[in-house]
Amino acid sequence: MIWPYIILSYFSLFVFGLSDNVRGPLFPEIMKEFAVNDSMGSWMFALSSISGFLSSYMARHLLRRFDRLTVLRGGALALIVSLIGLATAPVFYVFLFFSLTFGMSLGIVGLIPNVLVPLGSSAERKQQLLSGLHSMYGVASFLSPLIAAGVEVVTGSWRWTFAIVAIAPLGLFLYTLHGSHGNLHKKSEVPAETHKLNKARNFKPQIFLAFMVSFCVCAEIMVSSRLALFMRRTMNYDMERASLYVTYFFICMLVGRLLFTLIKLPTSIRNQLTGAVVLSAACTLAGIYVSPMFMPLVGFTVAPFYPLAISWISTKFPHDLDTAVSYMMATDSMMLVAMHLLVGHITDTSGIATAMLLGPACCFISFMFINSYEFFFERHRPQDDPIP
């Protein structure tokens, strides 16, 4: 066990979750202040996803030239600047520019911990520590709508929320200077020829698994980012009350992540991933057609998916994990661009309830990827990544 890796990773993902999820509750107020419709407003999410895709994809090249700690410091500093920029943007186009830099910095801050925890944990505790890692995302996600609602009540402005959240990446940057990290972080020592061989052999299965994760992430982010809007338009709630349902969503997610931190189910990771996407689709459909109160339960059902997927990927590519996670994060960002724009368009034309049906559709596609990976890539070989 390399505890500085674990602690740094947990702090990083807390910052990632707090910054990433504070935008959802603020979305209606941001659109109102800048006088933009749903389609135009969706660009604040789409542009950050585009830049997140670019930074996640390019991170694998950065990690061959710099150590992980240096890359993380750069991401934290960029995130501070981006949050201050979002808080002070005078017009929507300036806000969109800082959304672009915001996504780029988040791509770095979110990638590094997903590499460090598998590297710093023992094989026996990897799955639980990854669930614990993403519990930090759950804690941050739970706090973000509370912060948004609280700051709105105290200041009457969404802008102060971004400024206050900037304290989190500042704390992360200061922690990276702590002496405990010393000589632990070194840049990749994999020879160029070995890297090329790994890429040739692993590219297709890595991309396949990246899309498996991304479709489920799209379903999760669609609910978390649009739940406040869904509750305001279907139930006529005000911002504070709608934000509470986003909080309930993240409470459910936190409970789910903590549960999987403490227990390890006696079934395969593939079966657990399958159960997560099936139950998430069912809860979303129930939220649309039965009662909106089912929507927060999606947080609980989707909670174990991401840490389980990282654990699965780390067993498939133990010697090429930087690249595998980089592809996964990049694909997440690319898919989220399409999702946000599509949800915005459907919301404008058919309503938010119809747009939310994309969630179950994404879960179904993820289900197909989960249950066909072994058929496509493991019929003739026991391991995807035999090259040390």
Beta strands, then each sheet from edge to edge (+ up, - down):
end
